[in-house]
Amino acid sequence: MRRLPALLLLGAALLFVVPSSVRYYTDWLWFRELGYEGLFVRTLNAQLAVFTATFTAVFLYLFFNLR
């Protein structure tokens, strides 16, 4: 009985993670086939940097205002 919520949470997480990871995997294969794998990795790094900066700024703003 205690495993059911964990399994439901895992299933929900997989519903969101698998489609986006498949998209990134197919894009990576396409860029690698064209010989532009470095460009794809640079794009991923830029997306990660923007996400991290935005998440940090919003988190700090909310943390200090709700505290």
Secondary structure by P-SEA (a helix, b strand, c coil): ccaaaaaaaaaaaaaacaaaaaaaaaaaaaaaaacaaaaaaaaaaaaaaaaaaaaaaaaaaaaaaac
